[in-house]
Amino acid sequence: MTRPYRASTHEPRENGGRTQPPDDFDVAELLDGFAAFLGGTANVIMQLSTPPVGYGVVESTVDSGKVMLHPIKRLRTTVTYLAVAMFGTADERSDYRAAVNLSHRQVRSTGSSPVRYNAFDPALQLWVAACLYWGAQDMYERMHGPMDEATADAFYQFSARFGTTLQMPAEMWPADRHAFAEYWAKHLAATTIDPPIRAYFNDLIDLKMLPRPAQLAFGRAHRFFVIGLLPQHLRDQMGCAWSERDDHALDRIMRAVGTTQALLPRPVRLLPVNAYLLDLRIRRRLGLRLV
């Protein structure tokens, strides 16, 4: 059993010459909170596989945002970003953008950096947004089967929020799914994982930020899901083997998870994304730090 969803038959809107999803498009029908746990690390690897993003994270001097030092806080800020991008109001997205900007101001290359980078570079933000969209669609289809064309188009246009919630101008988002496929193929083929970034990725995959008992209990399963959810090009860059048998096993597991998720009430199915959005709203009301 899957959770079928069909987008509204209402006509898409035009905004500044660009197609927008229908007003009644319900993105919550296409998201599963548990998918953020299963696919999160693989998506981080995709994002950081372009060297300016990878070195920007590895060289960052913002200790409060380092997953190896503060894994719980990093999980909160990352999932909150996804929540506010997908479900937040315009004011909430604006406030979270301002909070993230305070941290991003310190993320820029130095004279000793192997590559030049700046966290405010909209081209890098486009790549990060592209990874988030590609990963979200991939997870949905692995768990529930392909989207119909209208739904896929609406979800694609809505997903520009992954970038526009920061500094990426809306016009940078590829115009349609065909244009995105060309962008994705070109930029994915250009990704490279240098040894320092590969070492960082392996620490993430092996859960080195967690206590040793957690590493031993969950590390092997975590590695299976991370490697399985990477595009083949990045598996090759990581030097990781993946067999047809592995692929069939992952497919069966993802369909089983999707079947289970489809049976859950929406508030339960969206956990923890909706919980982090509530946390953001409480923090805004109390005047607490958002990031």
N, C-alpha and C positions, 0 to 999 in steps of 0.2 A: 504494500500500500504506500503510495506517495501522496504528497500534498499538492495537488494540481492547483494552478492559479492562472487565471486569464485576465489580462489587463482590460481596462474599460474599453468599450467600443467607441467611446467618444473620440472625436478627432484630436490629435496632438495640437498643442498650441504653438504659435510662432512668437518668438521674442527676439527682436533685433536681427531677424533673418535666420535664427537658429531654432530648430525644433525643440520643444519642451514636452515633457510627459503630460498627460491629461491631468486636470485639476484634482480628479478623484483617484489618482494613482496611489495605491496603498503599498509602499515599499516594505512594510512590516510582514506582508505575506510571503516575502522572498528571502527573509533573513532568519537564521537560527542562531541563538546566542552560543550554543555549544560549538558551532563551527568556528567561532573566534578562538577557542582553545585548541581544536584540532588543527586548524590551518594557520594559526598566528605566527609560529616561528618560521614556517616555510615562506610566508608572505614577507616577513622581515628580511629573510635571506634574499628574496627577489628584489626588494627595495634597495638593499645595501650592495647588491651585485654590480651596480654601476659605481665605479670608484669614487666619484665625488661624494656620493651619499655614504658609502661605506667608510671612507676615511673621516668624513664629518662626524660620524658616530664614534668610531674607534678613538679618534683624537680629541673628542669633546672634553672640555674642562668643566662642564656642568655636571658635577658629581651627583647632584640630586636627581638627575635624570638617567643615571647609568643603571642598566638592568642588573649588572653584576654586583652592584653595591646595594641597590634598593629595588629588588624584583617586585615587591607588592605595590610600591608606589608607581613603578613604571607600568605595571599592568593596569593600574587605575587610570593613569593619564592617557594611555594608548586606547583602551576600550572607551573611555569617556570621549575621546576625539571621534571615534567611529560613531558613538551614540549621538553626539551633538551634530555631526555632519549629516547623519541620516534622518534624525528625528527632531533636532533642535529648532527653535524659532530663529528668525533672523537676528534678534537681539542676543540670543544665547550663543549663536555662532560667532557674532561679532565680539562678544566678551571673551569667548574661549580663544579666538584668534589673538586678541590683545594679550592674554595670559601666556600663550605659547610663544608669542613674539619676544617676550621678556627673556625667555630661555634661549631662543634662536639667535638673539643678537650676539651671543658669545660664540656661536658656531660658525667659524670662518677659518679658512686656511691660513697658515703662517709660512714664513720663508722656508721652513724645513719640511713642509708637507709634500708628499709625493705628487699630489694633484691639487688644483685650485678648486675651492668650493666655498659656498655661502648658503646658509640655510634659507635665505630669502630669495634664492634663485628660482623663478617660476618654472623654468625648464626642469629643474630637479624635482620640484613639487608636482609637476605633471607626471613624471615617471613614478613617483610614489603613489599618486592617485590612480595611475594606470594599473599598478600592481594590486592595489586594494580592490579595484573594480574587477580585474581579471580573476583574482582569488575568490571574491564573493560569488561571481557567476559560476566559477569552476566548482566551488563547494556546493552550491545549490544543485547543480546538474548532477554531480556525483551522488548526492543524497536523494534527489527527487526526480531526476530525469530532465530532459531538455525543456527549456522555456519555449512557448509558442512565439512567433515572430513579433506580435504586437507587444507582448510582455517583455521580450528581450530588448526591443527598441526603447520602451519606456524606462526600463531599469538602466539601460546604458545612459540615456540622457539625464536621468536623475543622479547618476553616479558622478557627474561632474562636480557635485558637492564635495567629494573627497579632496578635490584640489582648490575649489573656490572658497572653502572654509578657511583656507590660508590666503596666500597672495596670488595664486594662479588665476589669471583673467579667464572668464568663461569662454572667450573666443579661442583660447589655446586648446581646449578639449576638442579632439578630433570630431568632425562634423557628424559622423554616423559610425555604425559598427564596422562598415567596410574600411573606412579611413582609419579607425582604431586598429583593425587587424594589420594594416600595413605599418602603422606606427609601432605596434607591439612586436611584429616580426623583425623589423629593422633594429630596434633598440635592444630586444632580447639577445639577438645574435651578437651585438656589440658588448654585452656584459662580460666582465672578467673578474675573477676572484683571486687576488694576490695572496701570497702566504700569510701575511699578518691578518687579513680579513678572514681567510679560511680558518685560521686558528680561533678567531673570535666566534665564527659560526659554529665550530665544533664544540666550543664551550657552551654555547646556547643550546645546541642539540642535545648535549649530554647533561644539561640542567646543572651546570657547575655553579650557578648562582644559588642553588638550594642546598639544604643540609645533606650530608652523605647518605643517610637512609632513604631520602626521597630520590636521590640520583640512582641508587641501586634498585629501588622499587619501580620507578617509572622511566628511567633513561632509555632502556632498550625499546620499549613501545613508542616512546616519543621520537626516537630516531627513525623508526619504521614509518610513522606518519609523516614526519618532516621530509624525508627523502622521497617518499611516494608522492607527495603533493607538489614537488618541484618540477618545473619543466625539464625535459631531458638534457637540454643544453647546460643547465645549472647543476644537474647531477654530475655531468661530465666535468664541469669546472671544480666541483667538490671532490672528484675522484671516488664517487660512491657507486657501488654496483646496485642494479635493480633488475630483477628478472621478470619474465612473463608470469611466472607463478606468484611472485610478490604482487604484481599488478592485479591479478585475479583476486587474490586475498583482500587487497585494499578495496577493490570494487565491491565485494560482498559485504565487508564491514561498513562501508559508507552507505550502502543501500539499507542495511539493517538499522543503522543510526537514523537515517532519514525516515524510515517507517516508524520508528519509535517517536521521533520528534513530531511527526505529523499527527500523532494521537494526543499530544499535549495541548492544554489550553494556551492561548496566545501569551498571557503574562509569564507562564512558566517556560514556554518555548523560547522567549526572548531573553531570559536570564543568561548572563549577568548584564547584558547591554542596557536593559531598561532600569536596572538597579543603579548602574553608574550614572545614567541620565538623571535619575531622582537625586542622587548624591550631588551632582552638579547644581541642580536647582536649589537644593538646601544650602549649599555653599554660597551661591549667589545671594540668596535671601539673607544669610547671616554675615555677608561681607568677608568670607574666608577665601584663602588662596584657592584658585581653580586648578593650578598645576603644581 
